[in-house]
Amino acid sequence: MATTLDLRREHGPAGAAFWRFGRKDRQNLWEAIGNPRRDAARAHRAQDARRRQAREAAEREAQRPGCEDCGT
């Protein structure tokens, strides 16, 4: 992680003044430091959301009326 005094002066203590090596954009200090537990929690919530969306899509598909002629 890196920053400069000019960036700190420009963006302030909570601003996006830090570069994380391997990233293209600047981040604020808390994002640049990272938090593995928060990242894992976000990934878990995203996975739960994808499962819920897939389940809701399957339920909507099951409720669609079928074709009278061929049954599809």
PDB file of N, H, CA, C and O in Angstrom:
ATOM      1  N   MET A   1       0.855  -1.152   0.000  1.00  0.00           N
ATOM      2  CA  MET A   1       0.000   0.000   0.000  1.00  0.00           C
ATOM      3  C   MET A   1       0.907   1.222   0.000  1.00  0.00           C
ATOM      4  O   MET A   1       1.962   1.235   0.635  1.00  0.00           O
ATOM      5  N   ALA A   2       0.471   2.255  -0.731  1.00  0.00           N
ATOM      6  H   ALA A   2      -0.386   2.244  -1.247  1.00  0.00           H
ATOM      7  CA  ALA A   2       1.281   3.459  -0.822  1.00  0.00           C
ATOM      8  C   ALA A   2       0.388   4.684  -0.930  1.00  0.00           C
ATOM      9  O   ALA A   2      -0.773   4.587  -1.326  1.00  0.00           O
ATOM     10  N   THR A   3       0.937   5.830  -0.576  1.00  0.00           N
ATOM     11  H   THR A   3       1.880   5.909  -0.254  1.00  0.00           H
ATOM     12  CA  THR A   3       0.259   7.114  -0.730  1.00  0.00           C
ATOM     13  C   THR A   3       1.315   8.200  -0.786  1.00  0.00           C
ATOM     14  O   THR A   3       2.507   7.932  -0.630  1.00  0.00           O
ATOM     15  N   THR A   4       0.877   9.412  -1.006  1.00  0.00           N
ATOM     16  H   THR A   4      -0.091   9.630  -1.133  1.00  0.00           H
ATOM     17  CA  THR A   4       1.778  10.557  -0.972  1.00  0.00           C
ATOM     18  C   THR A   4       1.159  11.611  -0.061  1.00  0.00           C
ATOM     19  O   THR A   4      -0.044  11.596   0.203  1.00  0.00           O
ATOM     20  N   LEU A   5       1.987  12.510   0.404  1.00  0.00           N
ATOM     21  H   LEU A   5       2.964  12.523   0.189  1.00  0.00           H
ATOM     22  CA  LEU A   5       1.470  13.583   1.248  1.00  0.00           C
ATOM     23  C   LEU A   5       0.510  14.480   0.472  1.00  0.00           C
ATOM     24  O   LEU A   5      -0.474  14.966   1.030  1.00  0.00           O
ATOM     25  N   ASP A   6       0.787  14.700  -0.799  1.00  0.00           N
ATOM     26  H   ASP A   6       1.587  14.305  -1.252  1.00  0.00           H
ATOM     27  CA  ASP A   6      -0.099  15.525  -1.610  1.00  0.00           C
ATOM     28  C   ASP A   6      -1.493  14.900  -1.714  1.00  0.00           C
ATOM     29  O   ASP A   6      -2.500  15.599  -1.608  1.00  0.00           O
ATOM     30  N   LEU A   7      -1.545  13.584  -1.920  1.00  0.00           N
ATOM     31  H   LEU A   7      -0.726  13.016  -2.006  1.00  0.00           H
ATOM     32  CA  LEU A   7      -2.845  12.915  -1.980  1.00  0.00           C
ATOM     33  C   LEU A   7      -3.570  12.989  -0.640  1.00  0.00           C
ATOM     34  O   LEU A   7      -4.784  13.187  -0.598  1.00  0.00           O
ATOM     35  N   ARG A   8      -2.830  12.832   0.451  1.00  0.00           N
ATOM     36  H   ARG A   8      -1.844  12.672   0.417  1.00  0.00           H
ATOM     37  CA  ARG A   8      -3.454  12.928   1.781  1.00  0.00           C
ATOM     38  C   ARG A   8      -4.003  14.322   2.016  1.00  0.00           C
ATOM     39  O   ARG A   8      -5.093  14.475   2.567  1.00  0.00           O
ATOM     40  N   ARG A   9      -3.255  15.345   1.602  1.00  0.00           N
ATOM     41  H   ARG A   9      -2.370  15.220   1.154  1.00  0.00           H
ATOM     42  CA  ARG A   9      -3.739  16.722   1.753  1.00  0.00           C
ATOM     43  C   ARG A   9      -4.969  16.976   0.884  1.00  0.00           C
ATOM     44  O   ARG A   9      -5.918  17.636   1.308  1.00  0.00           O
ATOM     45  N   GLU A  10      -4.938  16.446  -0.330  1.00  0.00           N
ATOM     46  H   GLU A  10      -4.168  15.910  -0.675  1.00  0.00           H
ATOM     47  CA  GLU A  10      -6.030  16.670  -1.274  1.00  0.00           C
ATOM     48  C   GLU A  10      -7.318  15.960  -0.859  1.00  0.00           C
ATOM     49  O   GLU A  10      -8.399  16.544  -0.945  1.00  0.00           O
ATOM     50  N   HIS A  11      -7.216  14.711  -0.412  1.00  0.00           N
ATOM     51  H   HIS A  11      -6.338  14.237  -0.343  1.00  0.00           H
ATOM     52  CA  HIS A  11      -8.399  13.894  -0.128  1.00  0.00           C
ATOM     53  C   HIS A  11      -8.738  13.798   1.351  1.00  0.00           C
ATOM     54  O   HIS A  11      -9.817  13.317   1.697  1.00  0.00           O
ATOM     55  N   GLY A  12      -7.865  14.233   2.218  1.00  0.00           N
ATOM     56  H   GLY A  12      -6.989  14.625   1.936  1.00  0.00           H
ATOM     57  CA  GLY A  12      -8.136  14.178   3.647  1.00  0.00           C
ATOM     58  C   GLY A  12      -7.898  12.789   4.219  1.00  0.00           C
ATOM     59  O   GLY A  12      -7.551  11.867   3.480  1.00  0.00           O
ATOM     60  N   PRO A  13      -8.080  12.629   5.527  1.00  0.00           N
ATOM     61  CA  PRO A  13      -7.763  11.371   6.178  1.00  0.00           C
ATOM     62  C   PRO A  13      -8.698  10.221   5.799  1.00  0.00           C
ATOM     63  O   PRO A  13      -8.313   9.058   5.918  1.00  0.00           O
ATOM     64  N   ALA A  14      -9.907  10.521   5.348  1.00  0.00           N
ATOM     65  H   ALA A  14     -10.220  11.465   5.251  1.00  0.00           H
ATOM     66  CA  ALA A  14     -10.843   9.448   5.009  1.00  0.00           C
ATOM     67  C   ALA A  14     -11.040   9.311   3.501  1.00  0.00           C
ATOM     68  O   ALA A  14     -11.893   8.547   3.051  1.00  0.00           O
ATOM     69  N   GLY A  15     -10.262  10.041   2.733  1.00  0.00           N
ATOM     70  H   GLY A  15      -9.569  10.661   3.098  1.00  0.00           H
ATOM     71  CA  GLY A  15     -10.446  10.036   1.283  1.00  0.00           C
ATOM     72  C   GLY A  15      -9.691   8.919   0.588  1.00  0.00           C
ATOM     73  O   GLY A  15      -8.925   8.179   1.205  1.00  0.00           O
ATOM     74  N   ALA A  16      -9.925   8.817  -0.697  1.00  0.00           N
ATOM     75  H   ALA A  16     -10.548   9.418  -1.199  1.00  0.00           H
ATOM     76  CA  ALA A  16      -9.294   7.784  -1.526  1.00  0.00           C
ATOM     77  C   ALA A  16      -7.882   8.231  -1.896  1.00  0.00           C
ATOM     78  O   ALA A  16      -7.646   8.701  -3.009  1.00  0.00           O
ATOM     79  N   ALA A  17      -6.958   8.085  -0.971  1.00  0.00           N
ATOM     80  H   ALA A  17      -7.150   7.703  -0.067  1.00  0.00           H
ATOM     81  CA  ALA A  17      -5.594   8.556  -1.174  1.00  0.00           C
ATOM     82  C   ALA A  17      -4.579   7.418  -1.148  1.00  0.00           C
ATOM     83  O   ALA A  17      -3.375   7.677  -1.159  1.00  0.00           O
ATOM     84  N   PHE A  18      -5.027   6.179  -1.114  1.00  0.00           N
ATOM     85  H   PHE A  18      -6.004   5.969  -1.105  1.00  0.00           H
ATOM     86  CA  PHE A  18      -4.117   5.044  -0.974  1.00  0.00           C
ATOM     87  C   PHE A  18      -4.203   4.134  -2.189  1.00  0.00           C
ATOM     88  O   PHE A  18      -5.290   3.858  -2.697  1.00  0.00           O
ATOM     89  N   TRP A  19      -3.043   3.669  -2.650  1.00  0.00           N
ATOM     90  H   TRP A  19      -2.160   3.893  -2.238  1.00  0.00           H
ATOM     91  CA  TRP A  19      -2.968   2.673  -3.706  1.00  0.00           C
ATOM     92  C   TRP A  19      -2.658   1.340  -3.066  1.00  0.00           C
ATOM     93  O   TRP A  19      -1.736   1.231  -2.258  1.00  0.00           O
ATOM     94  N   ARG A  20      -3.410   0.345  -3.417  1.00  0.00           N
ATOM     95  H   ARG A  20      -4.159   0.433  -4.074  1.00  0.00           H
ATOM     96  CA  ARG A  20      -3.078  -1.027  -3.035  1.00  0.00           C
ATOM     97  C   ARG A  20      -2.346  -1.632  -4.212  1.00  0.00           C
ATOM     98  O   ARG A  20      -2.829  -1.572  -5.342  1.00  0.00           O
ATOM     99  N   PHE A  21      -1.193  -2.210  -3.962  1.00  0.00           N
ATOM    100  H   PHE A  21      -0.801  -2.259  -3.044  1.00  0.00           H
ATOM    101  CA  PHE A  21      -0.408  -2.779  -5.051  1.00  0.00           C
ATOM    102  C   PHE A  21      -1.223  -3.849  -5.756  1.00  0.00           C
ATOM    103  O   PHE A  21      -1.836  -4.697  -5.107  1.00  0.00           O
ATOM    104  N   GLY A  22      -1.232  -3.812  -7.074  1.00  0.00           N
ATOM    105  H   GLY A  22      -0.734  -3.123  -7.601  1.00  0.00           H
ATOM    106  CA  GLY A  22      -2.002  -4.750  -7.866  1.00  0.00           C
ATOM    107  C   GLY A  22      -3.399  -4.249  -8.199  1.00  0.00           C
ATOM    108  O   GLY A  22      -4.134  -4.928  -8.917  1.00  0.00           O
ATOM    109  N   ARG A  23      -3.783  -3.088  -7.701  1.00  0.00           N
ATOM    110  H   ARG A  23      -3.187  -2.537  -7.118  1.00  0.00           H
ATOM    111  CA  ARG A  23      -5.094  -2.502  -7.999  1.00  0.00           C
ATOM    112  C   ARG A  23      -4.900  -1.257  -8.841  1.00  0.00           C
ATOM    113  O   ARG A  23      -3.842  -0.632  -8.788  1.00  0.00           O
ATOM    114  N   LYS A  24      -5.905  -0.891  -9.615  1.00  0.00           N
ATOM    115  H   LYS A  24      -6.765  -1.399  -9.658  1.00  0.00           H
ATOM    116  CA  LYS A  24      -5.802   0.273 -10.488  1.00  0.00           C
ATOM    117  C   LYS A  24      -6.282   1.556  -9.828  1.00  0.00           C
ATOM    118  O   LYS A  24      -5.745   2.630 -10.101  1.00  0.00           O
ATOM    119  N   ASP A  25      -7.278   1.461  -8.971  1.00  0.00           N
ATOM    120  H   ASP A  25      -7.715   0.589  -8.749  1.00  0.00           H
ATOM    121  CA  ASP A  25      -7.892   2.645  -8.376  1.00  0.00           C
ATOM    122  C   ASP A  25      -7.356   2.908  -6.983  1.00  0.00           C
ATOM    123  O   ASP A  25      -6.872   2.006  -6.299  1.00  0.00           O
ATOM    124  N   ARG A  26      -7.457   4.177  -6.577  1.00  0.00           N
ATOM    125  H   ARG A  26      -7.850   4.910  -7.132  1.00  0.00           H
ATOM    126  CA  ARG A  26      -7.101   4.529  -5.203  1.00  0.00           C
ATOM    127  C   ARG A  26      -8.271   4.189  -4.293  1.00  0.00           C
ATOM    128  O   ARG A  26      -9.421   4.149  -4.732  1.00  0.00           O
ATOM    129  N   GLN A  27      -7.968   3.944  -3.017  1.00  0.00           N
ATOM    130  H   GLN A  27      -7.035   3.976  -2.661  1.00  0.00           H
ATOM    131  CA  GLN A  27      -8.988   3.574  -2.046  1.00  0.00           C
ATOM    132  C   GLN A  27      -8.775   4.365  -0.769  1.00  0.00           C
ATOM    133  O   GLN A  27      -7.704   4.929  -0.548  1.00  0.00           O
ATOM    134  N   ASN A  28      -9.809   4.403   0.077  1.00  0.00           N
ATOM    135  H   ASN A  28     -10.679   3.944  -0.102  1.00  0.00           H
ATOM    136  CA  ASN A  28      -9.601   4.995   1.391  1.00  0.00           C
ATOM    137  C   ASN A  28      -8.800   4.011   2.242  1.00  0.00           C
ATOM    138  O   ASN A  28      -8.577   2.870   1.835  1.00  0.00           O
ATOM    139  N   LEU A  29      -8.379   4.445   3.397  1.00  0.00           N
ATOM    140  H   LEU A  29      -8.560   5.371   3.728  1.00  0.00           H
ATOM    141  CA  LEU A  29      -7.493   3.621   4.226  1.00  0.00           C
ATOM    142  C   LEU A  29      -8.115   2.286   4.595  1.00  0.00           C
ATOM    143  O   LEU A  29      -7.459   1.249   4.500  1.00  0.00           O
ATOM    144  N   TRP A  30      -9.383   2.299   5.020  1.00  0.00           N
ATOM    145  H   TRP A  30      -9.916   3.141   5.097  1.00  0.00           H
ATOM    146  CA  TRP A  30     -10.012   1.050   5.482  1.00  0.00           C
ATOM    147  C   TRP A  30     -10.167   0.040   4.357  1.00  0.00           C
ATOM    148  O   TRP A  30     -10.000  -1.160   4.578  1.00  0.00           O
ATOM    149  N   GLU A  31     -10.485   0.505   3.157  1.00  0.00           N
ATOM    150  H   GLU A  31     -10.620   1.479   2.978  1.00  0.00           H
ATOM    151  CA  GLU A  31     -10.599  -0.405   2.032  1.00  0.00           C
ATOM    152  C   GLU A  31      -9.226  -0.918   1.610  1.00  0.00           C
ATOM    153  O   GLU A  31      -9.090  -2.081   1.230  1.00  0.00           O
ATOM    154  N   ALA A  32      -8.211  -0.062   1.674  1.00  0.00           N
ATOM    155  H   ALA A  32      -8.322   0.882   1.983  1.00  0.00           H
ATOM    156  CA  ALA A  32      -6.868  -0.459   1.269  1.00  0.00           C
ATOM    157  C   ALA A  32      -6.276  -1.494   2.223  1.00  0.00           C
ATOM    158  O   ALA A  32      -5.578  -2.414   1.798  1.00  0.00           O
ATOM    159  N   ILE A  33      -6.558  -1.335   3.505  1.00  0.00           N
ATOM    160  H   ILE A  33      -7.125  -0.587   3.851  1.00  0.00           H
ATOM    161  CA  ILE A  33      -6.050  -2.302   4.484  1.00  0.00           C
ATOM    162  C   ILE A  33      -6.724  -3.643   4.291  1.00  0.00           C
ATOM    163  O   ILE A  33      -6.078  -4.689   4.350  1.00  0.00           O
ATOM    164  N   GLY A  34      -8.029  -3.607   4.059  1.00  0.00           N
ATOM    165  H   GLY A  34      -8.553  -2.757   4.011  1.00  0.00           H
ATOM    166  CA  GLY A  34      -8.784  -4.835   3.852  1.00  0.00           C
ATOM    167  C   GLY A  34      -9.217  -5.465   5.160  1.00  0.00           C
ATOM    168  O   GLY A  34      -8.674  -5.167   6.224  1.00  0.00           O
ATOM    169  N   ASN A  35     -10.193  -6.331   5.061  1.00  0.00           N
ATOM    170  H   ASN A  35     -10.633  -6.572   4.196  1.00  0.00           H
ATOM    171  CA  ASN A  35     -10.722  -7.038   6.209  1.00  0.00           C
ATOM    172  C   ASN A  35     -11.202  -8.398   5.711  1.00  0.00           C
ATOM    173  O   ASN A  35     -12.278  -8.484   5.118  1.00  0.00           O
ATOM    174  N   PRO A  36     -10.431  -9.467   5.938  1.00  0.00           N
ATOM    175  CA  PRO A  36     -10.794 -10.774   5.399  1.00  0.00           C
ATOM    176  C   PRO A  36     -12.158 -11.277   5.879  1.00  0.00           C
ATOM    177  O   PRO A  36     -12.880 -11.921   5.118  1.00  0.00           O
ATOM    178  N   ARG A  37     -12.513 -10.990   7.123  1.00  0.00           N
ATOM    179  H   ARG A  37     -11.927 -10.467   7.741  1.00  0.00           H
ATOM    180  CA  ARG A  37     -13.825 -11.452   7.612  1.00  0.00           C
ATOM    181  C   ARG A  37     -14.953 -10.718   6.900  1.00  0.00           C
ATOM    182  O   ARG A  37     -15.963 -11.326   6.544  1.00  0.00           O
ATOM    183  N   ARG A  38     -14.786  -9.411   6.691  1.00  0.00           N
ATOM    184  H   ARG A  38     -13.966  -8.917   6.980  1.00  0.00           H
ATOM    185  CA  ARG A  38     -15.810  -8.661   5.965  1.00  0.00           C
ATOM    186  C   ARG A  38     -15.916  -9.155   4.531  1.00  0.00           C
ATOM    187  O   ARG A  38     -17.018  -9.320   4.007  1.00  0.00           O
ATOM    188  N   ASP A  39     -14.773  -9.390   3.894  1.00  0.00           N
ATOM    189  H   ASP A  39     -13.878  -9.256   4.320  1.00  0.00           H
ATOM    190  CA  ASP A  39     -14.787  -9.884   2.521  1.00  0.00           C
ATOM    191  C   ASP A  39     -15.476 -11.235   2.431  1.00  0.00           C
ATOM    192  O   ASP A  39     -16.238 -11.478   1.495  1.00  0.00           O
ATOM    193  N   ALA A  40     -15.220 -12.121   3.393  1.00  0.00           N
ATOM    194  H   ALA A  40     -14.601 -11.924   4.153  1.00  0.00           H
ATOM    195  CA  ALA A  40     -15.875 -13.434   3.413  1.00  0.00           C
ATOM    196  C   ALA A  40     -17.373 -13.282   3.642  1.00  0.00           C
ATOM    197  O   ALA A  40     -18.168 -13.993   3.028  1.00  0.00           O
ATOM    198  N   ALA A  41     -17.761 -12.370   4.513  1.00  0.00           N
ATOM    199  H   ALA A  41     -17.114 -11.793   5.012  1.00  0.00           H
ATOM    200  CA  ALA A  41     -19.185 -12.143   4.775  1.00  0.00           C
ATOM    201  C   ALA A  41     -19.879 -11.600   3.530  1.00  0.00           C
ATOM    202  O   ALA A  41     -20.996 -12.009   3.213  1.00  0.00           O
ATOM    203  N   ARG A  42     -19.224 -10.680   2.826  1.00  0.00           N
ATOM    204  H   ARG A  42     -18.317 -10.347   3.084  1.00  0.00           H
ATOM    205  CA  ARG A  42     -19.808 -10.145   1.593  1.00  0.00           C
ATOM    206  C   ARG A  42     -19.958 -11.240   0.540  1.00  0.00           C
ATOM    207  O   ARG A  42     -20.977 -11.308  -0.147  1.00  0.00           O
ATOM    208  N   ALA A  43     -18.953 -12.088   0.415  1.00  0.00           N
ATOM    209  H   ALA A  43     -18.125 -12.032   0.973  1.00  0.00           H
ATOM    210  CA  ALA A  43     -19.019 -13.178  -0.556  1.00  0.00           C
ATOM    211  C   ALA A  43     -20.150 -14.143  -0.196  1.00  0.00           C
ATOM    212  O   ALA A  43     -20.864 -14.627  -1.075  1.00  0.00           O
ATOM    213  N   HIS A  44     -20.306 -14.419   1.094  1.00  0.00           N
ATOM    214  H   HIS A  44     -19.727 -14.027   1.808  1.00  0.00           H
ATOM    215  CA  HIS A  44     -21.373 -15.317   1.554  1.00  0.00           C
ATOM    216  C   HIS A  44     -22.744 -14.713   1.245  1.00  0.00           C
ATOM    217  O   HIS A  44     -23.638 -15.414   0.771  1.00  0.00           O
ATOM    218  N   ARG A  45     -22.912 -13.413   1.513  1.00  0.00           N
ATOM    219  H   ARG A  45     -22.185 -12.844   1.898  1.00  0.00           H
ATOM    220  CA  ARG A  45     -24.191 -12.756   1.224  1.00  0.00           C
ATOM    221  C   ARG A  45     -24.470 -12.756  -0.279  1.00  0.00           C
ATOM    222  O   ARG A  45     -25.611 -12.958  -0.696  1.00  0.00           O
ATOM    223  N   ALA A  46     -23.451 -12.535  -1.083  1.00  0.00           N
ATOM    224  H   ALA A  46     -22.524 -12.372  -0.744  1.00  0.00           H
ATOM    225  CA  ALA A  46     -23.632 -12.534  -2.536  1.00  0.00           C
ATOM    226  C   ALA A  46     -24.032 -13.923  -3.024  1.00  0.00           C
ATOM    227  O   ALA A  46     -24.893 -14.053  -3.894  1.00  0.00           O
ATOM    228  N   GLN A  47     -23.418 -14.944  -2.474  1.00  0.00           N
ATOM    229  H   GLN A  47     -22.718 -14.838  -1.767  1.00  0.00           H
ATOM    230  CA  GLN A  47     -23.763 -16.314  -2.853  1.00  0.00           C
ATOM    231  C   GLN A  47     -25.199 -16.636  -2.443  1.00  0.00           C
ATOM    232  O   GLN A  47     -25.936 -17.257  -3.209  1.00  0.00           O
ATOM    233  N   ASP A  48     -25.600 -16.221  -1.245  1.00  0.00           N
ATOM    234  H   ASP A  48     -25.001 -15.717  -0.623  1.00  0.00           H
ATOM    235  CA  ASP A  48     -26.975 -16.424  -0.805  1.00  0.00           C
ATOM    236  C   ASP A  48     -27.954 -15.705  -1.722  1.00  0.00           C
ATOM    237  O   ASP A  48     -29.014 -16.242  -2.045  1.00  0.00           O
ATOM    238  N   ALA A  49     -27.604 -14.495  -2.143  1.00  0.00           N
ATOM    239  H   ALA A  49     -26.743 -14.059  -1.881  1.00  0.00           H
ATOM    240  CA  ALA A  49     -28.473 -13.734  -3.035  1.00  0.00           C
ATOM    241  C   ALA A  49     -28.612 -14.435  -4.386  1.00  0.00           C
ATOM    242  O   ALA A  49     -29.707 -14.492  -4.944  1.00  0.00           O
ATOM    243  N   ARG A  50     -27.509 -14.969  -4.915  1.00  0.00           N
ATOM    244  H   ARG A  50     -26.618 -14.923  -4.462  1.00  0.00           H
ATOM    245  CA  ARG A  50     -27.580 -15.697  -6.188  1.00  0.00           C
ATOM    246  C   ARG A  50     -28.452 -16.933  -6.060  1.00  0.00           C
ATOM    247  O   ARG A  50     -29.244 -17.222  -6.957  1.00  0.00           O
ATOM    248  N   ARG A  51     -28.322 -17.670  -4.957  1.00  0.00           N
ATOM    249  H   ARG A  51     -27.679 -17.435  -4.229  1.00  0.00           H
ATOM    250  CA  ARG A  51     -29.166 -18.854  -4.734  1.00  0.00           C
ATOM    251  C   ARG A  51     -30.638 -18.470  -4.637  1.00  0.00           C
ATOM    252  O   ARG A  51     -31.500 -19.143  -5.202  1.00  0.00           O
ATOM    253  N   ARG A  52     -30.925 -17.374  -3.912  1.00  0.00           N
ATOM    254  H   ARG A  52     -30.225 -16.827  -3.453  1.00  0.00           H
ATOM    255  CA  ARG A  52     -32.308 -16.931  -3.758  1.00  0.00           C
ATOM    256  C   ARG A  52     -32.890 -16.531  -5.111  1.00  0.00           C
ATOM    257  O   ARG A  52     -34.035 -16.866  -5.418  1.00  0.00           O
ATOM    258  N   GLN A  53     -32.109 -15.817  -5.919  1.00  0.00           N
ATOM    259  H   GLN A  53     -31.179 -15.545  -5.669  1.00  0.00           H
ATOM    260  CA  GLN A  53     -32.589 -15.409  -7.244  1.00  0.00           C
ATOM    261  C   GLN A  53     -32.852 -16.621  -8.125  1.00  0.00           C
ATOM    262  O   GLN A  53     -33.846 -16.657  -8.849  1.00  0.00           O
ATOM    263  N   ALA A  54     -31.972 -17.613  -8.071  1.00  0.00           N
ATOM    264  H   ALA A  54     -31.164 -17.584  -7.482  1.00  0.00           H
ATOM    265  CA  ALA A  54     -32.169 -18.828  -8.867  1.00  0.00           C
ATOM    266  C   ALA A  54     -33.420 -19.577  -8.404  1.00  0.00           C
ATOM    267  O   ALA A  54     -34.181 -20.081  -9.230  1.00  0.00           O
ATOM    268  N   ARG A  55     -33.634 -19.651  -7.106  1.00  0.00           N
ATOM    269  H   ARG A  55     -33.016 -19.242  -6.434  1.00  0.00           H
ATOM    270  CA  ARG A  55     -34.815 -20.331  -6.563  1.00  0.00           C
ATOM    271  C   ARG A  55     -36.086 -19.585  -6.976  1.00  0.00           C
ATOM    272  O   ARG A  55     -37.067 -20.214  -7.374  1.00  0.00           O
ATOM    273  N   GLU A  56     -36.079 -18.252  -6.886  1.00  0.00           N
ATOM    274  H   GLU A  56     -35.283 -17.741  -6.562  1.00  0.00           H
ATOM    275  CA  GLU A  56     -37.243 -17.462  -7.283  1.00  0.00           C
ATOM    276  C   GLU A  56     -37.519 -17.597  -8.774  1.00  0.00           C
ATOM    277  O   GLU A  56     -38.677 -17.658  -9.188  1.00  0.00           O
ATOM    278  N   ALA A  57     -36.465 -17.644  -9.585  1.00  0.00           N
ATOM    279  H   ALA A  57     -35.525 -17.595  -9.249  1.00  0.00           H
ATOM    280  CA  ALA A  57     -36.645 -17.818 -11.028  1.00  0.00           C
ATOM    281  C   ALA A  57     -37.253 -19.189 -11.322  1.00  0.00           C
ATOM    282  O   ALA A  57     -38.121 -19.304 -12.188  1.00  0.00           O
ATOM    283  N   ALA A  58     -36.814 -20.216 -10.621  1.00  0.00           N
ATOM    284  H   ALA A  58     -36.110 -20.122  -9.918  1.00  0.00           H
ATOM    285  CA  ALA A  58     -37.361 -21.557 -10.808  1.00  0.00           C
ATOM    286  C   ALA A  58     -38.828 -21.605 -10.380  1.00  0.00           C
ATOM    287  O   ALA A  58     -39.644 -22.263 -11.026  1.00  0.00           O
ATOM    288  N   GLU A  59     -39.161 -20.912  -9.298  1.00  0.00           N
ATOM    289  H   GLU A  59     -38.498 -20.377  -8.773  1.00  0.00           H
ATOM    290  CA  GLU A  59     -40.556 -20.872  -8.849  1.00  0.00           C
ATOM    291  C   GLU A  59     -41.432 -20.153  -9.867  1.00  0.00           C
ATOM    292  O   GLU A  59     -42.546 -20.596 -10.148  1.00  0.00           O
ATOM    293  N   ARG A  60     -40.934 -19.035 -10.426  1.00  0.00           N
ATOM    294  H   ARG A  60     -40.029 -18.675 -10.197  1.00  0.00           H
ATOM    295  CA  ARG A  60     -41.698 -18.321 -11.455  1.00  0.00           C
ATOM    296  C   ARG A  60     -41.897 -19.188 -12.685  1.00  0.00           C
ATOM    297  O   ARG A  60     -42.976 -19.200 -13.277  1.00  0.00           O
ATOM    298  N   GLU A  61     -40.857 -19.912 -13.067  1.00  0.00           N
ATOM    299  H   GLU A  61     -39.980 -19.903 -12.586  1.00  0.00           H
ATOM    300  CA  GLU A  61     -40.941 -20.789 -14.234  1.00  0.00           C
ATOM    301  C   GLU A  61     -41.947 -21.910 -13.990  1.00  0.00           C
ATOM    302  O   GLU A  61     -42.678 -22.293 -14.903  1.00  0.00           O
ATOM    303  N   ALA A  62     -41.990 -22.438 -12.770  1.00  0.00           N
ATOM    304  H   ALA A  62     -41.396 -22.126 -12.028  1.00  0.00           H
ATOM    305  CA  ALA A  62     -42.923 -23.518 -12.448  1.00  0.00           C
ATOM    306  C   ALA A  62     -44.369 -23.032 -12.473  1.00  0.00           C
ATOM    307  O   ALA A  62     -45.279 -23.826 -12.712  1.00  0.00           O
ATOM    308  N   GLN A  63     -44.593 -21.759 -12.232  1.00  0.00           N
ATOM    309  H   GLN A  63     -43.854 -21.114 -12.038  1.00  0.00           H
ATOM    310  CA  GLN A  63     -45.949 -21.219 -12.203  1.00  0.00           C
ATOM    311  C   GLN A  63     -46.448 -20.799 -13.578  1.00  0.00           C
ATOM    312  O   GLN A  63     -47.631 -20.498 -13.740  1.00  0.00           O
ATOM    313  N   ARG A  64     -45.570 -20.774 -14.561  1.00  0.00           N
ATOM    314  H   ARG A  64     -44.610 -21.018 -14.429  1.00  0.00           H
ATOM    315  CA  ARG A  64     -45.996 -20.392 -15.913  1.00  0.00           C
ATOM    316  C   ARG A  64     -46.949 -21.444 -16.476  1.00  0.00           C
ATOM    317  O   ARG A  64     -46.736 -22.642 -16.294  1.00  0.00           O
ATOM    318  N   PRO A  65     -47.976 -21.000 -17.147  1.00  0.00           N
ATOM    319  CA  PRO A  65     -48.894 -21.979 -17.736  1.00  0.00           C
ATOM    320  C   PRO A  65     -48.240 -22.717 -18.904  1.00  0.00           C
ATOM    321  O   PRO A  65     -47.388 -22.168 -19.602  1.00  0.00           O
ATOM    322  N   GLY A  66     -48.647 -23.944 -19.099  1.00  0.00           N
ATOM    323  H   GLY A  66     -49.339 -24.390 -18.532  1.00  0.00           H
ATOM    324  CA  GLY A  66     -48.102 -24.747 -20.185  1.00  0.00           C
ATOM    325  C   GLY A  66     -48.932 -24.596 -21.447  1.00  0.00           C
ATOM    326  O   GLY A  66     -50.060 -24.104 -21.420  1.00  0.00           O
ATOM    327  N   CYS A  67     -48.354 -25.024 -22.533  1.00  0.00           N
ATOM    328  H   CYS A  67     -47.437 -25.424 -22.554  1.00  0.00           H
ATOM    329  CA  CYS A  67     -49.044 -24.990 -23.826  1.00  0.00           C
ATOM    330  C   CYS A  67     -50.141 -26.047 -23.822  1.00  0.00           C
ATOM    331  O   CYS A  67     -49.914 -27.182 -23.401  1.00  0.00           O
ATOM    332  N   GLU A  68     -51.316 -25.681 -24.285  1.00  0.00           N
ATOM    333  H   GLU A  68     -51.501 -24.759 -24.628  1.00  0.00           H
ATOM    334  CA  GLU A  68     -52.443 -26.593 -24.329  1.00  0.00           C
ATOM    335  C   GLU A  68     -52.207 -27.733 -25.329  1.00  0.00           C
ATOM    336  O   GLU A  68     -52.634 -28.864 -25.096  1.00  0.00           O
ATOM    337  N   ASP A  69     -51.536 -27.436 -26.426  1.00  0.00           N
ATOM    338  H   ASP A  69     -51.188 -26.517 -26.615  1.00  0.00           H
ATOM    339  CA  ASP A  69     -51.354 -28.419 -27.482  1.00  0.00           C
ATOM    340  C   ASP A  69     -50.245 -29.427 -27.168  1.00  0.00           C
ATOM    341  O   ASP A  69     -50.454 -30.637 -27.251  1.00  0.00           O
ATOM    342  N   CYS A  70     -49.061 -28.915 -26.805  1.00  0.00           N
ATOM    343  H   CYS A  70     -48.891 -27.932 -26.738  1.00  0.00           H
ATOM    344  CA  CYS A  70     -47.921 -29.829 -26.639  1.00  0.00           C
ATOM    345  C   CYS A  70     -47.526 -30.066 -25.187  1.00  0.00           C
ATOM    346  O   CYS A  70     -46.756 -30.985 -24.905  1.00  0.00           O
ATOM    347  N   GLY A  71     -48.042 -29.249 -24.250  1.00  0.00           N
ATOM    348  H   GLY A  71     -48.668 -28.503 -24.479  1.00  0.00           H
ATOM    349  CA  GLY A  71     -47.743 -29.458 -22.846  1.00  0.00           C
ATOM    350  C   GLY A  71     -46.458 -28.798 -22.369  1.00  0.00           C
ATOM    351  O   GLY A  71     -46.097 -28.941 -21.201  1.00  0.00           O
ATOM    352  N   THR A  72     -45.757 -28.077 -23.244  1.00  0.00           N
ATOM    353  H   THR A  72     -46.051 -27.962 -24.193  1.00  0.00           H
ATOM    354  CA  THR A  72     -44.522 -27.399 -22.773  1.00  0.00           C
ATOM    355  C   THR A  72     -44.802 -26.005 -22.315  1.00  0.00           C
ATOM    356  O   THR A  72     -43.887 -25.299 -21.892  1.00  0.00           O
TER     357      THR A  72
END
